[in-house]
Amino acid sequence: MFDLAFQSRRRAASQAWLEPNTHDRIRQLPAEGIHDVIIVPIGFLLEHTEVIYDLDVEAAGLCDELGST
């Protein structure tokens, strides 16, 4: 199975942004019986610091909180 989610919301919360947000989608997965996740960025494919932080730190931390790998 694959899914598409968007990261890096850098606008005010009152402004529309692409959905679903990566973290919101990760939070939904356990309820769907999904506990293992592979996240592959399709933009900024070179080691861009923002992508590294968003995925390797924030999203990985969220998965740890939810008991996912």
Secondary structure, DSSP 8 states (H G I E B T S, - for coil): -----B----S-TTS---SSBHHHHHHHGGGGT--------SS-TTT-HHHIIIIIIIIHHHHHHHT--
